[in-house]
Amino acid sequence: MQVPPQFVAKVHRIFGESGRAWLATLPGLLARLRDQWGLTEGVPCSIVGMSHIEFTTTADGQPVALKVGVPHEELFTEMEALSLYAGRGAVRLLAADRELGAILIQRVIPGTMLWQVGDNREQTRIAASVMSGLFLPVPKETGMPHFSRWTERAFRLTRTEWDPQERWPRDLLDRAEEAMAAISRDRSADVVLHGDLHHENILWDDVSGWLAIDPKGVIGPRCLQPGRYIENQLPANTTPSALERLTRERIEIFSDILKMPAEDVIAGALVDCVLSHVWCFEDHGPLGDDWYQGIELGRLLSRLLK
């Protein structure tokens, strides 16, 4: 099989030697899973991520997607989140194998991404509607981490190991830590969160409507759910005033539809903005214009936060 070099490089970078060993087993692993779940040989997805994804069909002709990755915690929490969603507002989980790191899900057809339809206001209303159906009570027994585990680790390592040159402004790091402490003080209100819900992870299905895909599966306050969306699909080279108008519009819509104070939405967005950008240090480092726009957005959210 032809494995895209970008996928190979990403698996090597993220998983190191275990990733290299896993890649060598991938052809045999796919053959085993096709036999186990009665699948035809599929067509690889053109989008390169941390896992191999291919579109295939079952023995009775049902279109499905097979996702296979190096077995690790984030893949397991995705399985758990999809199982909890049970096809309500998210893609339906058909089968999973923890040992093999494999997930079988319904195929979303045609799979139009949210960013491809309408304008900012329409897209945000759709996203808020999808989000409103994905807040679930925290199970008594769960393998999903709390969002604070993500922030505590990333913010600590940014200060101590990842960013000795202080390329990410320390005042924004401080502000995000303060915001996270404030919004997560009451753990009794925590819910199951998707953890990565943005324009490319909300797809149109002709039968089921708009569906979320690729949940990370994490626990935390509701106001963290819109954060990843608010910082996504921002126009390049936009003016500060245009960036503020678009950001305020998203915050207003999420606050209205999700029935949460705008201040909480802003706090959640600031936390996620800082987190997602400092995570870049662990993976591949700051990235051009998107990096600087992230700092600009972080400063805007910090100003908006009372």
Secondary structure, 3 states (H helix, E strand, C coil): CCCCHHHHHHHHHHHHHHHHHHHHHHHHHHHHHHHHHCECCCEECCCCCCCEEEEEEECCCCEEEEEECCCCHHHHHHHHHHHHHCCCCECCEEEEECCCCEEEEECCCEEEEHHHCCCHHHHHHHHHHHHHCCCEECCCCCCCCEHHHHHHHHHHHHHHHHCCCCCCCHHHHHHHHHHHHHHCCCHHHCEEECCCCCHHHEEEECCCEEEECCCCCEEECHHHCCHHHHCCCCCCCCCHHHHHHHHHHHHHHHHHHHCCCHHHHHHHHHHHHHHHHHHHHHHCCCCHHHHHHHHHHHHHHHHHCC
